[in-house]
Amino acid sequence: MTFRSHRIASAPRTPRLALAMSTALLLTASLAACSPGGAGDASAAEQPANNTAASTVTITDNHGEVEVPVAPERVVALDNTAFDTLSEWGIELVAAPKGVMGSAWPGYTEDESVLDVGNHREPNLEMIVAAEPDLIIGGYRFGDHYAEIKKQNPDAVVIEIAPRDGEEQFSELKRQTEILGQVFDHEDEAAELNSELDTAIADAQANYPAGETVMAVNTSAGQIGYIAPGVGRALGPVFGALDLTPALEVEGATSDHQGDDISVEAIADSNPEWIFALDRDAAFAPEDREAGSAPANELIRNAEALKQVPAVTNDRVVVLDSNFYLTEGIQAYTALFNQISEAFAAA
């Protein structure tokens, strides 16, 4: 490489002067190329920003503080309450429990590259190992398998962030969403989801005809079960959030997903002005519904004991979205509160 074409001075050059000038020019060129703003390496200017980006974040899951990789590349998710958020944000999965996902998330269940962990009763935990995950979002229906999953996947981070028992359901869902936002670098979107839930709850509260009684029921295989205010599955937490007046409160009621063993006659005797219904079989195709099952709306309206209760005669039966039993995440509850708010407003 020669610099003789650069006319530094018009005076004659001595060999020693030419050598010195060449050395100086080479040094200048070298410094310019190494400079963060130099044209010699355009990617160098970008490198510091990439190097300073956080590669992990410390979150508090259901077991304590955990250091989690930010935007992990290989993710296994087992928690149904998180699937809507992960799907909405375009998060790819390497394994999922397709046996408990129904048809709610075809982008995951129909993707053959997503390994199938099965269902929580008889899970194929080896599929998690085979997926070689960086992050495993466990918990919810898979909570009983937490220790085994951690043991089998020592190189992966395992977290559980589903709503915790004994805690307020909707604060827990917002906590879960906030954590997912931190982990997947979608904090603004997480804040928006939380805000939408708050707005939906506030609107339903404002539209509720104060004092009107509400009954929550669970339908499956042709049976109508009682869902207890406060503790019952899916609809129980709605009572507290909206300060609803229960049509019936039973001592010792449980959160059993089948509903408590309360007769339809006892439900009718409580004379509810509103009935909210969770159809457990609705997420499945007609041929897969449990024997003797019928859609919740049909089952309730055709029940002889319920035909004269105000909720039925005044057309105030609110049936949850067909996939609610599978989803139960922040989007599902936001949609439910909006549905309830609209029903209250129209009454």
Secondary structure, DSSP 8 states (H G I E B T S, - for coil): ---TTS---SS---HHHHHHHHHHHHHHHHHHHHSTT-TT-HHHHHHHHHHHS-SEEEEEETTEEEEEESS-SSEEE--HHHHHHHHHTT---SEE-GGG-TTT-HHHHT-TTSEE---SSS--THHHHHH--SEEEE-GGGGGGHHHHHHH-TTSEEEE-S--TTS-HHHHHHHHHHHHHHHTT-HHHHHHHHHHHHHHHHHHHHHS-TT-EEEEEEEETTEEEEE-TTTSTTTHHHHHHHT-EES---TT----TT-B---HHHHHHT--SEEEEEETTTTS-GGGS-TT---HHHHHHH-GGGTTSHHHHTT-EEE--TTHHHH-SHHHHHHHHHHHHHHHHH-
